[in-house]
């Protein structure tokens, strides 16, 4: 999903007593799901949803007024549920069920089937859909290096204290602000900053496989040889580079440069060149007006001479083809 920078956040409210209509709206906003009303109080069913679109995040205040059961297959997004009232159970794939309360939120895995049950009649939650690729990019920014593997999140989030409570309060404020005429989220700059803050906050409020690295002391300053190469590549990534040229720029031996890059950047010097070029391509594809550029032109512009290898690297890095990025809204 595209970033909100340059766009104001949008909000809407929806109320219905129709199970079919509620299922359709929730599938449009979140995922293709099955909604089933349970128990003798089905006549009390009424779906109320207030939603805010913040680009990489969709935040919804959701309630059903009675007991329901639902589920969906591999949503492809991280999904966080922050109960405001009541409780429910959730099961990912074949793992053990977990239960939410107003003290405990849960985060779902994008690649596992989800089943929700035991939804109490008084249950009301903040349901937050979070773009997976945007989350991973934000984690890379915080770490200062590419991810070697996708993060694994523990299911529970403590929302009674510390970062978990702060993050839950901030997501709730995102909805409350739309009740304010000419509120701050109507301003594109604020909406974009809040989107980034919520992504960073989620990574700091949850337990995941990169949490220890985020909390580690700042890394040592990069050696001058590494900095010289980084500065050159960032300034002119489209130029033809090979290992020998980069070693000459660094003013150390090729072996010393490769060891320094592996230690401080987690990759080789030429892999760093490719990473910077891929980021520049992606930025240009995402920000170009429709019909003004082609993938081929942009790839050549940033130094990729072999389009087949470029496309494969791009898909491996970002989880989609360059043409999909170009066509995205």
Secondary structure, DSSP 4 states (H G I P E B T S, - for coil): ----TTS--EEEEEEES-HHHHHHHHHHHT--EEEEE-STTGGG--EEEEEEE-SSEEEEEEE-SS-EEEEES--SSEEEEEEEES-EEEEETTSPPEEEBTTEEEEE-TTS-EEEE---TT-EEEEEEE-HHHHHHHHHHHHTS--SS---B-SEEE-SSHHHHHHHHHHHHHHHGGGSTT-GGGSHHHHHHHHHHHHHHHHHHS-BTTHHHHHSPPPPPPPHHHHHHHHHHHH-TTS---HHHHHHHHTS-HHHHHHHHHHHHSS-HHHHHHHHHHHHHHHHHHHSPTTS--HHHHHHHTT---HHHHHHHHHHHHSS-HHHHHH--
